[in-house]
Amino acid sequence: MSLRSQLEELLPELLPSDPAQAIKGTELIRLVRLRLGEEYSDASLRYHFSFMASEPDSEIAKVERGQGYYRRQRDRGGKSAARGLLPLFLGEEESDALNCRSRALALAVRQYDTTGRGVFVFSTSETGSSWTKPDLTVVEWPEGEWEGNALVFDRSALERRRMIGAPMMGIRGVCVACMPGGEEARKDFFRTLATSRWAQCGELVIVGELPDDSECAELRGLAAEFGVGVICLEIAEERLCELPGAEEIFKAGDEECAALLAELTPIRLAAGRVKALEADTGETLGGEFGALFDWLAACLERGSVEEYEFRVSCY
């Protein structure tokens, strides 16, 4: 039985139902070890806690703006209450504006997915934007080969990176904008700058029609000054509105997805500047960033990225 399956059976017995009595991660690891033994590392257990807590239908939930885990409450129908993570992909009623933005976000996720990068999707707010976290984190993994449904790292390449002190992976923070213009384009640019300062690089992805010449020139000037990359996935507004919903795009099979992405024309307006990642970055950032770095650590520890996580780590 996989660790995930074992935790699904075990955690409801260990977790309190009251968030005020939430168990901290270290204590939960201790309790799990009493039942499962020493087979799994702390990093692997932390990753699974964070990952499962990010899923709306999981038994485990994480305290909002705090530390600790508790048992997720169910509604009267026995279903878990949806919380936080990717509400735009859950098939709920959406306004036209959110519907458009959710399609843009789904297209950006799948575009990065096809280039062989891991994508971590942060939870969204009601307005679909945040000034404290990017929409996505895109991971450029070390060398590896596909074995079945998993990207398996080249162990010797990983050791060489460790020996010479090279980065184990590339990490960029990405914000997605749906057809912004004028002031909105500048706002999205600076939102990308603000939410990606911790990463090696920040990137703004515009999904929709290419901004006019003056706006492109302004974005290039801002990019040159602040080091944020800018790329446009060009598609006519009418066609974007005709595409399937975000959930369908997100879950589309490879062939169907390839057909959708073929309608996008990637245009690079500016390349971002890459800087070194601070060694303690994962420790100084809180909230969902903890789930991101737990995921990264678990992937490196086992030496592979499974297909499900390779697309989006938290869904």
ZIMO-V519078 format. One record per pair of residues at least 6 apart in sequence whose C-alpha atoms are under 7 Angstrom apart, sorted by sequence separation. I is the first residue (numbers start at 0). GAP is how many residues later the second one is. If there is no record, write none. Layout:
I:GAP / I:GAP
This chain:
15:6 / 51:6 / 61:6 / 62:6 / 73:6 / 74:6 / 112:6 / 144:6 / 145:6 / 160:6 / 195:6 / 222:6 / 298:6 / 52:7 / 61:7 / 72:7 / 73:7 / 143:7 / 144:7 / 160:7 / 51:8 / 52:8 / 60:8 / 61:8 / 71:8 / 72:8 / 143:8 / 144:8 / 248:8 / 281:8 / 52:9 / 59:9 / 60:9 / 143:9 / 192:9 / 59:10 / 60:10 / 108:10 / 142:10 / 143:10 / 191:10 / 59:11 / 60:11 / 141:11 / 142:11 / 176:11 / 191:11 / 281:11 / 58:12 / 59:12 / 191:12 / 58:13 / 121:13 / 87:14 / 120:14 / 121:14 / 142:14 / 120:15 / 188:15 / 28:16 / 119:16 / 120:16 / 118:17 / 119:17 / 174:17 / 118:18 / 119:18 / 173:18 / 118:19 / 117:20 / 118:20 / 116:21 / 117:21 / 116:22 / 117:22 / 209:22 / 56:23 / 116:23 / 172:23 / 55:24 / 116:24 / 209:24 / 55:25 / 202:25 / 203:25 / 204:25 / 205:25 / 206:25 / 207:25 / 208:25 / 55:26 / 141:26 / 172:26 / 201:26 / 202:26 / 203:26 / 204:26 / 205:26 / 206:26 / 207:26 / 208:26 / 55:27 / 141:27 / 171:27 / 178:27 / 200:27 / 201:27 / 202:27 / 203:27 / 204:27 / 205:27 / 206:27 / 207:27 / 208:27 / 140:28 / 170:28 / 171:28 / 172:28 / 173:28 / 174:28 / 175:28 / 176:28 / 177:28 / 178:28 / 207:28 / 208:28 / 234:28 / 55:29 / 139:29 / 140:29 / 170:29 / 171:29 / 172:29 / 173:29 / 174:29 / 175:29 / 176:29 / 177:29 / 178:29 / 207:29 / 234:29 / 54:30 / 138:30 / 139:30 / 170:30 / 171:30 / 172:30 / 173:30 / 174:30 / 175:30 / 176:30 / 177:30 / 178:30 / 180:30 / 233:30 / 234:30 / 53:31 / 138:31 / 139:31 / 232:31 / 233:31 / 138:32 / 232:32 / 233:32 / 137:33 / 138:33 / 181:33 / 232:33 / 136:34 / 137:34 / 231:34 / 232:34 / 136:35 / 137:35 / 192:35 / 230:35 / 231:35 / 136:36 / 230:36 / 231:36 / 84:37 / 85:37 / 86:37 / 135:37 / 136:37 / 230:37 / 84:38 / 85:38 / 135:38 / 229:38 / 230:38 / 83:39 / 84:39 / 133:39 / 134:39 / 135:39 / 229:39 / 230:39 / 83:40 / 133:40 / 134:40 / 229:40 / 133:41 / 134:41 / 228:41 / 229:41 / 228:42 / 23:43 / 24:43 / 228:43 / 18:44 / 23:44 / 227:44 / 22:45 / 23:45 / 226:45 / 227:45 / 21:46 / 22:46 / 226:46 / 11:47 / 21:47 / 22:47 / 222:47 / 21:48 / 219:49 / 219:50 / 18:51 / 17:52 / 16:53 / 15:54 / 16:54 / 14:55 / 15:55 / 16:55 / 14:56 / 133:58 / 11:59 / 130:60 / 133:61 / 132:62 / 133:62 / 130:63 / 131:63 / 130:64 / 202:69 / 201:70 / 104:71 / 200:71 / 200:72 / 200:73 / 103:74 / 199:74 / 200:74 / 199:75 / 199:76 / 100:77 / 199:77 / 198:78 / 197:83 / 103:103 / 105:140 / 109:140 / 99:141 / 102:142 / 106:142 / 102:143 / 105:143 / 101:144 / 105:144 / 110:150 / 152:150 / 151:151 / 152:151 / 151:152 / 150:153 / 151:153 / 149:154 / 150:154 / 149:155 / 150:155 / 90:156 / 149:156 / 88:157 / 89:157 / 148:157 / 149:157 / 88:158 / 148:158 / 119:172 / 118:191 / 120:191 / 117:192 / 118:192 / 119:192 / 120:192 / 117:193 / 118:193 / 119:193 / 120:193 / 117:194 / 118:194 / 119:194 / 112:198 / 64:222 / 85:229 / 50:240 / 49:241 / 46:244 / 46:247 / 45:248 / 46:248 / 42:251 / 46:251 / 42:254 / 43:254 / 42:255 / 54:259 / 53:260 / 54:260 / 50:263
